[in-house]
Amino acid sequence: MALTDVQIRNAKKWEKPYKLPDGKGLYLYVSTAGGKSWRLDYAYFGKRKTLTLGSYPALGLADARSRRDDAKRTLSEGLDPSLTKKREQMAAKAAAGNTFGLIADEFIAKLRRDKRAEPTIDKNTWMLKVLAKKLLPYPITQISAKDVLDVLTAVEKSGRIESALATRSVIGRVFRFAIATARAENDPTSALRGALQRHVPVSHPALTTREELGGLMRAIYGYEGWPSLVAALKIQALCFARPGETRSMEWPEVDLDKAIWTIPAAKTKMRREHQVPLSRQAIEVIKHMKDLFGDKPQVFPSMMSGKALLSENSMNSALRRMGVGEEEHTAHGFRSSASSILNESGEFGADVIEAQLAHLDTSKVRRVYNRATYWEERTRMMQWWGDMLDEERLRLSSIKIPAARRP
């Protein structure tokens, strides 16, 4: 005869444990201490077994019957309900331990093992540990698309449109890492494509005439700031690499005898090793750094104690102190300056200039067949560029950009 709620509530403890049957193997087990739990007796391949479904009153009569029916279905599929429950409990325990923060830490460690550039690792760490901080304690399997969207929307509302998009991307990479390591089954960020405000790229301001650039070089050469910062600005102008590559230049990357700066693949945007021919002017600057900081790992060490590299905004800040407005020119703008002036000079082919800028050819076919590095042409071009900057710097008698002043 089936149990009723009144019978269950009124069941008292006794000197021995006893059972109150409900039907189909389900019964209420009452212990000598008065505790009540739902149990199910069943046979699995001829062996009698018992499955504990839950405790009363946390698990009511209707829910106990529902769990009994679920166990019976599992049994009908040839599976042992007790073993299935244990596996589910182990999976739940593992899922609770696999928080987003734990897997994010493993993802960052993998970036280091993959020899990714330090600025890339720092930026990923900042996005995961600061912008996505709210997600860190959550089990990764319990994070929904809405949870991620709430985090990204907060970043977007702060005005950091590009950071919101980049954070969505890196959160997605953590989820895909979790999927690859069998700790998640889906990536909720895939459902958020188009949900955020689209970032409209802004070109880096740059001076694009020889006269303007000559005036800027005079300001840089007259600037009385920290020696490594001044030198970094000179190399940025002379070599027009990406600012992060310049700031992180290390002595093993430089061969002064062969006049070559080899930027490791891990530091480049395209993840390909890139070699820069060094002009006489660039070598002179680097040799001066060797005299000053040859005992440091970095060619351009930071002026701040406890920091190895010049900060990301150090060169731009120096330009501002020289009186160069942010709408006029940036450290990255030297790349645009070089591209514009070199192309207008007619001295060098577009492929040579693009090769020096380390731009990836967008045509797959062209990328496969055009393996030339144009080394001789690039060497001649970089010396032409260094000579031109010297010529304009020394020739100009009047400067449109204010003279350098102490910070």
C-alpha positions, 0 to 999 in steps of 0.5 A: 500500500502506498505511503501518505504524507501523514504517515511519513511525518508521523513515523517515529524512531524505534529501538531498531531501524525499520522500513515503510514501503511505498511500492516498486522497491521504494521505501522510507528507511527510519534509523534508530536516531529518527533520521528518515531517508528514501531508498530503493531496492533493485536487482542488477544482473541477479544481485540485490542492491540498494540505492539511497535517493535522498533524505526526508524532508529535503526530498518529499514523497513526490520527488522520491517517486520521481527519482525511483522512476528515473532509476528504473529507466536507467536500469531498463537501459542495462545500467546500474543506477548506483554506479550511475549516481556515483559517476554523476556525483564525481562529475559534479564534484570535479565540475565544482572544482574546475572553476573559471579562475583555475582554468584561466590560470592553466590557460595563461600558463599554456601561453607561457609554455607556447612562448607567447610575447610577454605583452600578450600574456600580460594583456590576457591576464589583465582581461581575465583577472580584472575585467572578467574577475566576476567569473573567476569563482564560478564552476566553468560548466555553470557559466551561461552566455548571460553571465558572460554578457553581464561582464562584457556589458559592464566593460563596454559601458565603461567606454572600453569598446575594444577591450570588451570585444577582446575580453569576449575573445579571450574568455572564449579561448579559455572555454575552448581550452576547457573543452579540449581538456574535457572539462566543458562541453560548450563555449557560451561566448559563441552565442554573443557574436554581434551582441556587443558594440562594434569597434571602429578601428582608428588609424594611428596619427602620424606625420607624413612629410619629410619636413614634419618628421625632420622637425620631430627628429630634432625634438627627439634628439634634443630631448633631455629625458631618461636615456633609454626612453630617448634611445627607444624613440630614436630606434622607433623612428629609425627602424619603425617596428611595432612599439612593443617590439622596440620596448622589449628589445633584448641584447641577444636579438641584436648582432651589431657586427652584422647590423641585424636586429632579429625579432623573435616570432613570439614577440611579433604580431604575425608570430613570424621571426622578423629581421630588421637591417640596422642603419649606421644611425641605429647602430650608433644608438644601440652602441650607446645603450650598450655602454650605459646598460650592457649589464641589463637584459633589455636594451631600453630598461625602464626608469621605474624600479621593479620594472624591466621594460619601458611602459606601454605609454612611455614613448607617447608620453614623451612625445606629448611632453615635447609638445606633439599632440596625440592627434598629430603623431604617436610611437606607432605612427612612425610606421605610417610615416615610413610607409608614406614617405618611402612609397612617395620617394619612388626609390623602393618597391611596395613589396620591399616596404611591406616586407620591412613593415612585416605585413602579412600578404592577404593573398594566400597564393601570393603568400605561398609563392612570394618567399623573398625577403628582399634583404639587399633592397631592405638594407639599402632602404633602411640606410636611405631612411636613416640618412634622410632623417639625419638630413632633414633633422640637420637641414631644417632651420625652423621647427614646426614642433616646439623644441624639446623641454625637460619633463 
